[in-house]
Amino acid sequence: MSLVEQDRMTWIGQEHGWVATPEDIVTTLSKDGLEGCQREMTTSRRDLRPAGSVWQGVNPRTASVASAIWVTRPARHQAIVFIPIDGESLTDDHGDPAVEGDPYTEEGGEG
């Protein structure tokens, strides 16, 4: 079952991004074969709380690259998350917007 189907990831058209818990996204991308290669965090200048972060992973089998870039939302545990895979943003317009299955190959098979 996908994050969208579990109501753990929602597309917000006005933001052009997903509302989700960043760790859910990173965990799902990792389960789909991506190995994390970089993670950076930014902080607010005022209170040094995390303002956002980026995670990048590479699928060694397919050489696909994906990122999860998020901006924290004050007083909420979910963030606005932007997910580019091989340079294309993952939106709810994709056939499977759920970041589940193998979005790096055609129809789940070798591309």
C-alpha positions in Angstrom: 0.0 0.0 0.0 1.4 3.4 -0.9 1.9 6.5 1.3 -0.9 8.2 -0.6 -3.3 5.3 0.0 -2.4 5.4 3.7 -3.1 9.1 3.8 0.6 9.7 4.9 1.4 11.8 1.8 -0.9 14.4 0.1 -0.3 16.5 -3.0 -0.8 20.2 -2.4 -1.1 21.9 -5.8 -0.7 25.4 -4.5 2.7 24.4 -3.1 3.7 22.2 -6.0 4.8 19.7 -3.4 3.8 16.9 -1.0 2.8 17.2 2.6 4.4 14.3 4.4 6.8 13.3 7.1 10.3 13.4 5.5 11.4 10.2 7.1 8.4 8.4 5.5 9.6 9.6 2.1 13.3 8.7 2.7 12.3 5.3 4.1 10.1 4.5 1.0 12.8 5.7 -1.5 15.3 3.5 0.4 13.0 0.5 0.2 12.7 1.1 -3.6 16.4 0.5 -4.0 17.9 4.0 -3.5 21.0 4.2 -1.3 21.5 7.5 0.5 24.6 9.3 -0.6 24.1 12.8 0.8 22.0 14.5 3.5 22.2 18.1 4.5 20.1 20.2 6.9 19.5 23.9 7.1 18.6 25.8 10.3 16.8 29.0 11.1 19.0 31.9 12.0 16.7 32.9 14.9 16.3 29.7 16.9 18.6 27.2 15.2 15.7 24.8 14.6 15.8 22.8 11.4 14.3 24.8 8.6 14.6 22.2 5.9 16.8 19.5 4.6 17.7 17.5 1.5 18.4 13.8 1.0 19.8 12.3 -2.2 20.0 8.7 -3.2 21.2 6.6 -6.1 19.9 3.3 -7.2 23.0 1.3 -8.0 21.1 -1.2 -10.2 19.4 1.4 -12.4 21.7 4.5 -11.8 18.6 6.6 -11.1 19.0 9.5 -8.8 16.3 10.8 -6.5 16.1 13.6 -4.0 13.8 14.5 -1.2 13.9 18.3 -0.5 11.7 19.5 2.4 10.8 22.7 4.1 9.5 22.4 7.7 6.3 23.9 8.6 6.1 25.6 12.1 4.1 23.7 14.7 3.5 20.7 12.4 5.3 17.4 12.2 4.8 17.1 8.5 6.8 19.2 5.9 6.3 20.3 2.3 8.4 17.8 0.4 9.6 18.1 -3.2 10.7 14.8 -4.9 12.7 15.0 -8.1 13.6 11.6 -9.7 16.1 11.7 -12.6 15.4 15.4 -12.9 11.6 15.2 -13.1 9.4 16.2 -10.2 7.1 13.6 -8.8 3.6 15.0 -8.8 0.1 13.6 -8.5 -0.1 13.7 -12.3 2.1 10.5 -12.5 0.5 7.2 -13.0 1.6 6.1 -9.5 2.1 9.2 -7.3 2.8 7.1 -4.3 6.6 6.7 -4.5 6.0 3.0 -4.2 6.9 0.2 -6.6 9.8 0.9 -8.8 9.3 4.3 -10.4 12.8 4.1 -12.0 11.9 1.5 -14.6 9.1 1.3 -17.1 6.0 -0.5 -15.6 8.1 -1.9 -12.8 10.3 -4.0 -15.1 13.7 -3.4 -16.5 13.7 -0.2 -18.6 
